[in-house]
Amino acid sequence: MNIVITGASKGIGKAVAEQFAAAGNTLFLCSRGEKQLYDAVSELQSLYPQATIKARPADVSVKEEAQAFGNWCLGFGTPDILVNNAGHFIPGSVHDEADGQLEAMLQSNLYSAYHLTRTLLPAMIKVKSGHIFNMCSIASLHAYANGGSYSISKFALYGFSKNLREELKPHGIKVTSVHPGATMSASWDGFNIDPKRIMEAADVAKMIYAASQLSPMAVVEDIILRPQLGDL
């Protein structure tokens, strides 16, 4: 299968890439950091020589770069699976967070998925198959202190996912919203977290892979994962 994954150089995105690479698929990866992206490709290709892995640096929070990455992917064929994983976390409260933080969070966490999906969908609709995974969050489901614009953007991404699910039913394309709780990823850089208190990125990746293996007649609409001891 052709698998497109954004934000694939580290964390959950890299873990998802590893799951699909292990199964011998063809991967199309992007991230903003060129060196880290190609280092990840080299590592994955060494571990899983049966996979074909291609990469292109892109900041998909920028509309033109999201579209360019999507069109590059289409040059190799129609995607079977799209994992909209790119995004980042900036803590804050609505009443005192920095000016422009909402715009930054929407661009990173919502517009990236919106513009890349719109670029790829015509080809997927034409073949009447495919599966889109949007990396939402527990913050898409429940407001929490210091969530601010990040939480707003993740609520919006979940709304996008739910609308997309309804729109694409007649076209044979599945949509799954993924809602991880605290997961060891770049979002937690700088925080002193007990590794036993937080999920591994591979936990999320395994669930995405499992959901992708169902028959065409079944879809997992929402994946909700939390640390065993609860949210942080």
C-alpha positions in Angstrom: 0.0 0.0 0.0 1.0 3.6 -0.4 1.1 5.3 3.0 1.4 9.1 3.5 2.5 10.3 6.9 3.2 13.9 8.0 5.4 14.8 10.9 7.1 11.5 10.5 10.7 12.2 11.7 10.0 11.6 15.4 7.5 10.7 18.0 4.1 9.2 17.0 4.7 9.9 13.3 7.9 8.0 13.2 6.4 5.1 15.2 3.5 4.9 12.7 6.0 4.9 9.9 7.8 2.0 11.5 4.6 -0.1 11.8 3.8 0.3 8.1 7.5 -0.1 7.0 7.7 -3.4 9.0 4.8 -4.7 6.8 6.6 -3.9 3.6 4.6 -0.9 2.4 5.6 2.1 0.3 5.9 5.2 2.6 5.8 8.9 1.7 7.1 10.9 4.7 7.5 14.6 5.5 8.5 16.8 8.3 9.9 20.3 8.7 13.4 19.3 9.8 15.3 18.0 6.7 18.2 16.3 8.6 16.0 14.6 11.1 13.7 13.5 8.4 16.4 11.8 6.3 18.0 10.4 9.4 14.7 8.7 10.2 14.4 7.4 6.6 17.9 6.0 6.8 17.1 4.2 10.1 13.8 2.8 8.9 15.2 1.7 5.6 18.0 -0.1 7.3 15.6 -1.9 9.7 13.0 -2.7 7.1 14.7 -3.2 3.7 11.5 -4.8 2.4 9.8 -1.4 2.5 10.1 1.5 0.0 10.6 4.8 1.8 10.5 8.2 0.1 10.7 11.6 1.9 10.3 15.2 1.2 10.9 18.1 3.7 7.7 20.2 4.1 6.1 22.5 6.6 2.5 21.4 6.0 1.2 24.2 8.2 1.9 26.4 5.1 -0.9 25.8 2.5 1.4 25.9 -0.5 3.9 23.4 1.1 1.0 21.0 2.1 -0.3 21.1 -1.5 3.2 20.7 -3.0 3.9 17.7 -0.8 0.5 16.2 -1.7 1.1 16.6 -5.4 4.6 15.1 -5.0 2.9 12.0 -3.4 0.4 11.8 -6.2 3.2 11.6 -8.7 3.9 8.1 -7.4 0.3 6.9 -7.2 -2.9 7.2 -5.2 -2.5 7.0 -1.4 -4.2 4.1 0.3 -3.6 5.6 3.8 -3.1 9.2 4.9 -2.0 9.9 8.5 -2.3 13.6 9.3 0.0 13.6 12.2 1.9 16.9 11.9 1.2 19.4 14.6 2.6 20.8 17.8 1.7 21.9 21.3 2.0 25.4 22.9 0.5 25.7 26.4 -1.4 28.7 27.4 -4.7 30.2 28.5 -7.1 32.1 26.2 -7.0 35.2 28.4 -3.2 35.7 28.5 -1.5 33.6 25.8 0.6 35.4 23.2 -1.0 37.3 20.4 -1.1 35.1 17.3 -1.0 31.8 19.2 -4.5 30.7 18.0 -3.5 31.3 14.4 -0.3 29.3 14.9 -2.1 26.4 16.5 -4.8 26.4 13.8 -2.2 26.4 11.0 -0.2 23.6 12.5 -2.9 21.4 13.9 -5.9 22.0 11.5 -4.9 23.7 8.3 -2.1 21.2 7.6 -4.6 18.3 7.6 -7.2 20.3 5.7 -5.1 21.3 2.8 -3.2 18.0 2.4 -6.4 16.0 2.6 -8.0 18.2 0.0 -5.0 17.8 -2.3 -5.1 14.0 -2.1 -8.9 13.3 -2.0 -9.8 13.6 -5.7 -7.5 10.7 -6.5 -8.8 8.7 -3.6 -12.4 9.4 -4.5 -11.7 8.3 -8.1 -10.6 4.8 -6.9 -13.3 4.8 -4.2 -11.0 3.5 -1.5 -8.6 4.8 1.2 -8.3 5.5 4.9 -7.6 8.9 6.6 -6.3 9.1 10.1 -6.4 12.5 11.8 -4.2 12.9 14.9 -6.6 14.6 17.3 -6.1 14.4 21.0 -7.7 13.9 24.4 -7.8 17.7 24.2 -10.3 17.3 21.3 -12.8 15.8 23.7 -12.3 17.6 27.0 -11.3 21.2 27.8 -8.5 21.5 30.4 -6.5 24.2 32.2 -3.6 25.7 30.2 -5.0 24.1 27.0 -5.9 27.4 25.3 -5.5 27.6 21.6 -4.0 24.1 21.4 -7.2 22.6 22.7 -9.3 24.8 20.4 -7.3 23.7 17.4 -7.7 20.0 18.3 -11.5 20.4 18.8 -11.5 21.9 15.3 -9.5 19.0 13.9 -12.0 16.6 15.4 -14.9 18.5 13.8 -13.1 18.4 10.5 -12.7 14.6 11.0 -16.4 14.1 11.8 -17.6 16.1 8.8 -15.1 14.3 6.5 -16.3 10.9 7.8 -19.9 11.8 6.7 -18.9 13.2 3.4 -16.7 10.3 2.4 -19.0 7.4 3.3 -20.5 7.2 -0.3 -17.0 7.1 -1.7 -15.6 4.1 0.1 -13.1 6.1 2.1 -12.7 5.6 5.9 -11.9 8.4 8.4 -10.6 7.7 11.9 -10.0 10.3 14.6 -7.1 9.3 16.9 -7.2 10.8 20.4 -4.0 10.0 22.4 -3.6 11.1 25.9 -0.1 11.9 27.2 2.4 10.2 24.9 6.2 10.3 24.9 6.7 12.7 22.0 8.2 16.2 21.3 5.2 17.8 22.8 6.6 16.8 26.2 10.1 18.0 25.7 11.2 20.0 28.7 8.7 18.4 31.0 10.0 16.1 33.8 7.8 13.1 33.2 8.1 9.7 34.8 8.3 7.3 31.7 6.0 4.9 33.6 3.3 7.5 33.7 3.1 8.2 30.0 2.3 6.2 26.9 4.8 5.1 24.3 4.5 6.4 20.8 4.4 2.8 19.6 1.1 2.3 21.6 -0.6 4.8 19.3 1.0 3.5 16.2 -0.1 -0.1 16.9 -3.7 1.0 17.2 -3.6 2.9 13.9 -2.1 0.0 12.1 -4.7 -2.4 13.6 -7.5 -0.1 12.5 -6.1 0.0 9.0 -6.4 -3.8 8.7 -10.2 -4.1 8.9 -12.4 -5.2 6.0 -13.9 -2.6 3.7 -17.2 -3.0 5.6 -15.9 -1.8 8.9 -14.3 1.3 10.3 -13.0 2.4 13.7 -14.3 6.0 13.9 -12.5 7.0 17.1 -9.4 5.7 18.8 -9.1 6.9 22.4 -6.0 6.0 24.4 -5.0 7.2 27.8 -2.2 6.4 30.2 -3.3 3.5 32.5 -3.2 5.8 35.5 -5.2 8.5 33.8 -4.6 11.9 32.1 -1.8 14.1 33.2 
